[in-house]
Amino acid sequence: MTKTPQSLPWTVRLAYGVGDFYGGSSVTVISLLYLFFLTNVVGLQPILAGTVMLLGRIADGTIDPFLGALTDRTRTRWGRRSPYFLWMALPVAVVYILLWTPLHLESQSGLFIWCSLTYVLSVITFSAVMTPYAALAPELTPNYDERTALVNTRMAFSIFGGLFGAVVPKMIINAFKADPGQGYMVMSIILGVVFTAIWLLMFFVMKGREQVFEHSDSSGVWESMGSVFKNRSFLALMGIYVFSFLTNDVLSANFIYFLTFYLAKDGLFTAVMGALLVSAALSLPIYTWLSRRFGKRTTYFIGAGYWIVVLASLFLLQPSTPTALILVIAVFLGLGMGISYAIPWAMLPEVVDVDEAVTGQRQEGIYAGIMTFLRQVSSSLAVFSIGAALQFSGYNADLTVQPPAAVNAIRLVTTLIPIFLIALGLLSAWQFPITRENFALIRNYLDKRHRVEHLSAAEKSRLSEVIVTVHGAKMEF
């Protein structure tokens, strides 16, 4: 076992956060530009372009939980998670470059096959680093508030990566207006080098820092996954996470169409996305403070409720709306969006601890694998849905002014759909049962078990009640 202090050095917290610069930037670039790249540069029909992403994510979804289970069972002198950062540092860059390499084929089926293959490879390499990375947080510290601070440092870098992904790649691409395909390739090479450097840094900083209490790996992968889906807290967390990030993905993928074809202000894209993401990053300290004061579940209610109110204000936007007002609404929208970064991943470490209390296993990898899979599926569903809406509403990439039906579809996807999704996130949060108080009981039990100490009869009775509430299982001592 490698021990770490409950209060992490700021250098470790900072280094950990850097890892999700890759997650935030790579996901943002794909969410904002990949559908547009497929339809307007590669030349795929919108429905096929959306299908590329959906099929890729579904294929990857069969791998993520098993990859998580593999990292749970990995044993090296560097730890369980860190070796993957070293092994995958170069493949991440190579596959990312292939993803943005446009082939000039006449056949729609040929283009579809090439794009599908490269996209499948990209999501697999993404998961191969992000799954062990996500599993690190519970292993770096057992402290409730320290975990929130650690995850929010990660999310700050994720948002900063998102801002980078929203601004810099488009600037690079725009420098090659005569040949957009070449612009996308140059962009991918630059980002690929950055991504490789990030994962090499992660390996050298994080190796040997995992706090792992050894348990038997007697259960198989299928049995382990079955136990995960029996965890009542995790089922609620899946709803919170999926609906929160599905909202983000819908907004991100559709905003370029919303600004270009509804508001007729395509030149505002960089400024609007910058305002939105910067304000999301600035909201994280606020949500961290609220979480320390009121707990994570209540904080989610506050942030998501506010987010719905701001989303409703998008109905007020018209092509005649002043630019300054659009930017102000983008700032307020970003403050609401911050809740999706601040809370769901911060809830996962406690869910994993609940699982350990019941099963006796540390299964961070499986949980992180499922969360990573859900993240990718939500992104693909968002883009597929937008592609389908564009296809069936009469969107034509060759037109600078779209048909009224297409414009109405774009507006609907940017307003009503996100409000509906966040409402579902709030419903899921209502079902989330872990509070600071019952987590303290679970943490006390785990700490005593690690020290081979026994609980009193009163502690056992109270713990049994809590486990039924947060997990659904009956505790046996």
N, C-alpha and C positions, 0 to 999 in steps of 0.2 A: 504493500500500500504506500502511495506517495501522499504525504500530508501537505495541506496548504492552509494558511491562516484564513479565518472567517472573513477578515477585512483584507481584500485583495490589494496589492500594490497598484497604484494608478498606472504604472507602466504595463502591467499585465492586462488590466482592464482596457487600456488604450489599444494594445496589440490585438486583443481579442476582437475589439470592435472593427479593426481594419478588415478582418475576414469578410464582413458583410458589405464592404464597399463593392466587392465582386458580386455578391448576391443582388444588391440594390441596383448597381449599374447595368449588369447583364440582363436582368429581368426588365428593367425600365427600357433599355434600348429595344428589346424584342417587343415589349408591350406597345411602345410608341411607334416603332418604325417597321417591324418585320412584316406585318400585314400589308402595309403600304409598299414595302419593298417587293413583296410577292406579286401584288396586283399591278403595280405601276412600273417596276423595273424588270422583274422576271417575266411578267406577262401572264401570270396564272389568273384564271377566272376567280372572282371573290369566294364562291362556295368551295372551290378546290383549295384555295389558300387557307381558309378557315379549317378545312378538313385536315390539311397538313399538320397544323398545330394540335388539333384534337387527337389525331391518331398517334402523333409522337408522344404526347403526354400519357395517353392510355397505355402505350407500350412501355413507357418508362415506369408507370405506376405498378407494373408487375415486378419491377426490380427494386424499387425504393425500400419497402419493408424488409426484403431479404438482405439488402445491402446494410440496413440498420442492424439486423440480427448478426450479420457477419462482423461488423465493427464491435458489437457487444462481446463476441467470442475471439476477437483478435488479441493476441498476446505478443508484444515485442518489448525490447528494452526501452523503446521510446514511448510506450503506452498503447492504448487501444485505438485512439482516433488520429493522433498526429502523423503516423506513417502514411496515411492516405493523402495528406497535404503534399508530401514529398513525391509520392508515386504519380499523382495526377497533375502536378504543376505544369508539365509540358503538354500532355494531351489536352488540357483545357484550352490552351492557346491554339493548337493545331486545328481542333474541331471547330472552334469559334470562327477561325478564318474560312474554313470550308463552308460554314453556315451562310456566309455573306458573299460567296462566290457565285455569280449568276452565270448559268449556262445558256447559250443562245440556241435553243432548240425550237423547232417549229411545232413539235408535238406537245399538246397539253399533257398527255399521259407521261411522256418522257420527263417533262419538267416536274410533274407531280411526284414521280418516283425519286428523282434526284433530291428535291426539296424535302421529301419525307425522310429519306435516308440520313441526310445531314442533320435534320432537326432531331431525329431520334438519337443520333450520336451526341448532339449538343445537350440534350436533357439528361442523358446518362452521365456524361462527364460533370455536368452541374451537380447532379445528385451525389456523385462519388466524392465530392469535396464538401458539399453543403450538409449532407446527412451526418457525417462525423463531426463537422463543425457545430451543428445545432445541438448535438449530444454532449458537447463539452460543458455547457453552462451549469447543469446540475452537479458536475464533477469538479468544478473549480471552487465552489463554496456552498455550504449547506444553509447559509443565513437567508431568511425570507427577504429582508430589505436589500441586502447586498446583491442577491440574485436579480432583483428588479433593477438596481442601478447598473449591473453588468449587462443585462439584456438591453436596457435603454441606451447604454453606450454603443452596443452593437447596432441598435436601430438608428441611432444618430448617424453612424457611418453608412448604414443602409440608405438612409434618406439622402445623405451627401453623395453617395454613389448614384442614387436616383437622379439627383440634380445634375451631376456630371453626365450621366447617361442621357438626360433630356437636352443638354445644351451642347456639349463638346462634340459628340458624334455628328450631330446635324451641321455644326460648323465645318467639320472636316468634309462631309459629303457635299456641302454647298460650294466648297472650293473647287469642285470638279463638275461644274454645271454642264460642260460639254459632254461629259461621259459619267453619268450618275453611278453606273455599275462600278467603275474604277474607284469612285469616291467611297462606296460601301466597302470595297476590298481594302483600301488604305486605312479606313476607319477600323476595320476588324483586325488588321495587323498591329496597329498601335495599341488597341485595347487588349489584344492577346498578350503582348509583351507585359503590359501592366498587370494582367491577371496572373501570369506566371510568377512575377515578382511577389505578389501578395501571398500566394500559397507557399512559396519558399520561406518568406518571412514568418508566416504562421507556423510552419514546421519547426524552425529553429527557436522560436520563442516559447511555443507550447509543449514541446516534447518533454515528457517526464513530469508535467504539472497536474496530471489527472489524479483526483482523489477517488480511488477505487477500493471498495471493500469487496474482497473476493467472495463469490458465491458459486455454488455448483451450477454448471450449465446442463443439468440433467434433462431439462425439458427441450423438446424439439422446436423448430422454428414455427411450425403451424400451431403447436400448443401455446407457445409464447404469444403469438399474435391473437390467438383466441382469448387469452387472459387479458390482453390489452383492450379488446372490445367489450369485455365485461366490466370495465372500469367506468362507473357512472360519471365521474368527473371528466374523464377524457372524452366521452361522447358529447358532453355539453361544450367542452373546449373546441372540439372539431367544428361545431356549429358556429361558435364565436369567430373562430379563425377563418373558416371558409367564407362566410358571408361578409366579414370585414374586408378581406383581401379581394374577394370577387368584386366588391364595390370599387376598390382601388383600380383593379384591372379594367373594369368596364369604363371607368372615367378616363384612365390613361390611354387606352387603345382608341377610344372614340373622340377624344378631345381635339385631335388634329382635324377630324372631319367636322366637328361641331364649330370650330373656329373658322375653318376654310369655307364650308358650304352653307352654314346657317348664319353665322355672324358676319361672314365675308371679311374676316380680319386674320387671314393666314399669317401675316407678318407679326402677329402678337404671340405666336406659339411659344417661342423661347421665353419671352417675358412672363407669360401666364404660368407656364410650367415652373419657371424659376421661382416666382412668387409663391406658388402653391407648395413646392417642396421645401423652400427655406422656412416658411411658416410652420410646416409640419415638423421640421427639425427643432425649431424654437419651442414648439409645444411640449416636447418630451420632458424637460425639467418640470413643467407644470404638472404633467401627468404622474411623474415620479413623486412629486410632493403630495399630490392628491392620494396616491396609492399608499404612501406612508401614513397618511392621516386617516383615510377612510377604508383602505383595503382595495384590492385589485378589482373585484366584482363591482363595487359601488362606483369606482372610478370609470369603469367601462360604461356604466349607465349614464354618467354625466357627459362623457365625451361623445358617445354615440347619439345621445339625445340632442346635443348641440349640433352634431353633424347633420342630422336630419333637417333641422331648422335651416341651416345654411344651404343644403341641397335644394330645399324648396325655393330658395331665392333665385335659383337658376331659371325658374319660370319667368322671372321679370326681365331677363336679358333679351334684347332685340338687336337687329343689325344697326339700329340707330343709337344704341347704348354707348355713352362715352367710354373711351378707352380707360380712363382713370377708374371708373366705377367697376369695370370688368376686372381690373387688377386688384381692387379692394376686395371684391367678392372672392377672387382667387386666394387672397391671403386668409380670409375667414374660412374658406373651404379647406385650406391646408391645415389650419388649427384643428378642425374636426377630423381630418384624415389622420392626424398624428395618433389618435387613439388606437388605430389598427396596428400601428407599429409598437406602441408602448405596452399594451396589455396582453394580447394572446400568447406571445412567446414567453412573457414573464410568468404566465400561469403554468407553463409546462413543467418546470422543475418540481413544483409541489405535486402535480399529477403523478410524476415519476416516483416521488417519495411515497405516495399513497400505494402505488403498485408494489413497491418494495416491501411495505409493511404487510401486505397480503400474501405476496408470492415468494418473498425472500430473495428475489432476483433484482439486479440492477440492469434495467432494460432501456436505458436512454436511447440506444441506437434504433431500436424498433419504433419507439415513439417518435423520434426525430425523423425516421424514414417515412413514417405515415404522414407526418406533418409536411415534410418536403413534397411528398406525392400530392397531398391535398393542395399545396401551394401551386404546383405546376398544373394540376387539373383545373383549378379555378381560373388560372390565367388562360389556359386553352379554351375552356368553356366560354369565357368572356369574348375572346377573339373570334371563336367559331360563331357565336351568337351574333356578333356584330357583322361578320362576313355574310352570314345567312340573311340578316336584316337588310344589308346593303343589296345583296343579290336579288331578293324578292321584292324590294321596294323600287327597283329599276335604276340603281346606281350605275353610272357609266364613267369609268376612269378617264375616258377621252374628253369628257365634258367639263368645262370650267364652271358652268351653272347646272346644278343637278335638278332632276324633276321634283315637283312638289312632294310627291310621295316619299322619295328618298330623303329629302330635307326633313320632313316630319318624322321619319323613322330615326334619323340621327338625333333630333331633339328629344324624342321619347327615350331613347337609350341613355341619354345624358342626364335625364331628370327623374322620371318616374321609376325606372328600373333600380337605380342606386338607392332611392328611398325605401323601396320594397325590400331590398337585400339587407339594409341596415336594420330595418324593423325585425327581420328574421334573426339577425345577430343579437338584438336585444332580448328576443324571446329565448335564445340559447343561453344568454348570460343569466337570465332568471332561473335557469335550471342548474347553474354551476354552484356546487355546494361547499367548496373549500374556502374557509375564512381564516384570518390570521390566528384566531383562537383555536380552532380545531386542528390547524396545521401544527401549532406549537405542541399539542399532545402527541401527534404523529411523530414529529421530529424528536421529541423527548424519548419516545419508545425506540426509534431507530438508533439514537445515540447510545442508549442503554444496551441495546442488543449488540451493537458493535463493540461495546466494552465488556460484554458478557455479564451484564447486571440484570437483575430481575425486577419486574414491576410489582408494586403492591396490589392487593386485591381491589382496592378502590380505583387505582390507575387502570387495571385491566377492565373493570366494569365500564368506566367512562370511555376508554379507548374503543371497546367493542361497539358502543353506541355511535361513536364518531365514524368508525369504519363502515358501518351499515349506511350511514348518511352519505359519506363522500365516495364510497366505492360500490356499495350494494351487497358486499359479501359479509358473511358472519365470521368473526375473528376466532381463531382457535389458538390457544396458548399451550 
